[in-house]
Amino acid sequence: MPQRRAFVSFATDFGSAYTGICAGVVHTIASGATVLVLSDEITPYAVVEGALLLRQALPYLPVGVHVGIVDPGVGTPRRPIVIETGRGDALVGPDNGLLVPAAEELDGVVRAHVLENPEYRLPSVSASFHGRDVFSPAAAHIATGVPVADLGAPVDPVPLNVAPPVAGDGELTAPILYTDRFGSLILNAGPDDLAAAFGTVEHGTPLELSGPGHVSPVTFEETFGAVAPGDPLLWVDSSGQLGLAVNQGSAAERFGLREPAVVTLRTAHS
């Protein structure tokens, strides 16, 4: 493990002002660190969305300390933790599953510890702003070389709680994980699940989408532009997940669906 991590990133649902305060805490303690706000626009309380953003983004960032905060349980007995990864990163945030998918993508969880040592918190800890008072100070101290084991007792992180896809003969059922800013619906399923349900699926293959109160035709395509503006499609997004989109439109509005609804794809019948 590197003894100094001079790069710190933030991904939060706080908005710019509160995230800026957190960045300021890091700069105060670790003045030499480079601090990147990866996003302060995660949908409020959307733990799954935040987890998938971290999983998708962190492999492209330098090895460092990465703070993820989507924390609807702030102030409750949920634990604040740090996870050390096989790649050499430290992931800091609430123990609600948010950090685990990214840790697995970064060569796995090596160890995790509770952020409980008062030496690495601010002197006064509020009930509702652990991002400022607990997570940011911990991240800054780790960035200056404090071993993660010094921050508290070892723990096993809570996994992200998401229903798995179910592939049958000519049928794939999967939950919607999140809705992106374009209104596309990202599913907890990938190309392998599609193949398990349907075999080889060529681009342009017609399928039938059903969800709560909705049945619609949709085609499997490589790009949005393969269908006319306003038409729906199923595609593989840049993180390798299946997604439902509308070319130059919103699938969430078109289908009247959002997370955590479950949808089913079936072979289209003429």
N, C-alpha and C positions, 0 to 999 in steps of 0.2 A: 504493500500500500504506500502511495506517496505520503510523505510526512507534511507536505504543505499543499493545499488546494487553493490557489489564488483566483479561481473562477467560481462565481456564485450566480445561479439563475433563480428566477422566481416565476411561478405560474400560479395565478390566484383567480378567485371570483370577486375580488375586492373592488375593482375599478382602480383608476390611476392614482388617486390621492392616497388611499390607505396602503397601496402597494409601494408608492413612493416613500412613505414613512418607513416601511420595512427595509427598503433599500438603504435609506439613510442610517438606520441602526447598524446595518452591516458595514457601511463606510466608516462609521464612528469607531467600531471595534477593530475592523480589518481594513485599514485605510489604503492598503496596497492592492486590494482585491478588485478585479474586474467584475462588475455587477450587470447582468443582463435581465431585463424584464421580458421573459419569453411571451407571456400573456397576462393581462389583468382583466380579460373579458370572458373567462369561462362562465357559462350560465350559472347564476347563483344556486348553490346547494347541489349542483349536478356532479356528484362524485365520480360517476362512471365516465362522463365526458372528460373531466379533468384527468382521470387515470389514463384514458386512451390518448389524450394529447401528450402527456408525459411519455408514454410508451413510444409514441410515434416520433417525438421531437428529440428526446435526450440522446439517442445514439448519434445524432448529428452535432451535438454540442461537445465542447472540450470536457475531458475528465475534470470533475470538480464537485462542488456542493450544490445540489439542486433542491430548492425549496418548493414544495407543492402544497397549496392551501385551498382546499374546498372542505369546509369544516362545519357542517350543520350541527354537530355535537359539541361545539366549543363550550367549555365550562362544565360539561358533564364528566362522568368518570372515564370517558374515552381517553386513551393514552396519547401523549405526544411522543414521537419516536424519531430515531435516525436509523436508516438501513445502510449498511456498507455493502457494496456490490462487488462482483467478481472483476469488473472492469477497473475498479478503483474509485468509484464515485461514492459520495455520501448523499442519501436522499432524506430530506427532513420534512416532516409534516405530521398530520394526524394519523392515528392507527385505525383507519376506517376502510382500508383496501386501496386507497388512492395511490400509494407508492409502489405497490407490489407488482403490477404488470410491467412498469418501467424497470424495476429491479431485475425481473426475470429477463427482460430484453438486454440488460447490461451485464450479462454473464452470471446472473443469479444472485440470490441473497447469501452473503457470507455470514453476516451476523446483524442483529438489531438490538438497540438499547433504548430504554425509556429516557426522555429528557427530563430528569428530575433533580439534577445537581444544581442547587441555587447559585453556585458560582458562575454558571453559564446561562443565567436568566437575567432580565432586568431586575432592579431592586424591588419594584412593585409590579405584581402580575394581576392584570384585570381579568374579569370573568369572561370577557367577550372579545379580546384582541390578543390572542395568543400568537398571532402572526408577528406582532411587534414585540411582545414581551417574552416569548418562549422560543419560537421557531427562528426568528432572525438572529437573536444573540447566539443561539446554538450554532447556526450555520456559520456565523462570523468566526466564532472560536475554532470550529473545525477547520475553517479556511486558514487560520493562523497556525495550525498544526496540532491542536488538542486531539488526542485519540478519542474515537467514539466511545470506547469503554469507560472513559472518565465521566461521561454525561449521565450514566445511570445503569440500572440493572439490565441484564440481557432479557429479551422477550422474543416470542414468536409472533411475527406480524399477522394481523388479521387479513385474510385474502379478500379480494374483490368479489362481491356476491352478485354474480350474473348468471342467468339461466343459460345452459348450453344449447347449441342448435341440435335439432333432431332430423336426421336424414332417413327417409323411407324410400320405397320404390315409387319413383315419380313424384316425390313430395319432399319439400324442405321447409321446416318450421324453425323460426328464429326470432328472438326478441329484438326490438329496436334499441340500440345502445344510446344513441343521442341524435339530435338534429343539428346539422351544421348551419353556418350563417347564411347559406344559400337555400336552406329548407330541405336539403337532401337528408335522407334517413339512413343512418349507418347501422348495419345489422351485425349481430354477434354470429357471423358465419363467414366463411371464406371460400375460395375456389375449390378447395378439396371437399368441402361439404356439398357444394353444388354438384361436383362430379359424383359424389357418393349417392346423391339422390337421383341424378339424371344421366349419369355416364358422361361422355364427351358432349359438351355444350358449345356449339359454334356460335360466333357472333351473328346476331340477327335471328337467333332462335326465339320463337314466341313462347311466352309462359303466361300463366294466370296467377295474379296476386290476389290473395284474400286476407282481410284483416277485420277487426271489429266493425261490422256494418258496411263492409266495402268489398267488392270484387271488381277487378279491373285487368285488362290485358296489359302486358308489359313485355318488352323484348330485351334479351341479354345483348349488350353492346360493349364495344371497346372504348368509345368516346361519346361525349354528349352530342357532338355534331353528327353522329350517325343517324339521329332521328331529327325530325322537323322541330323547330321552336314550338314549345308548348306540349310536346309529346313526352311520355314517360319512358324510362329505361332502367334496367338493372345493370350495374357495372361494378368493377373492382376498383376501389379507391386507392389512393397513394400509400395507404398503410396496409393494404392487402385484405381489407374487409369488403364484403359485398355491401352495396348501397343502392338505394332507390332514389332516383333523381328525375327531374323534369328539365329538359333543355331550355335554358333561360327562364326557368320558373321554379316553383317550390313544390316538392313532392309532399311535404307536410300539409300544405294547403290543398293540393290536388286530391290526396287520398284521405284527408281528415285524420291523420295519424300522427302520434308522437310517442316517444319513450314513456313508459316501459311496455307499450303494446307489443303483442306478438303477431307476426304475419306468417303466412304460409304461401310458398310458391309451388305451383303444380304444372304439369304438362298441359299446354293449351290444347283444347279439343276443337277441331274445326266444325 
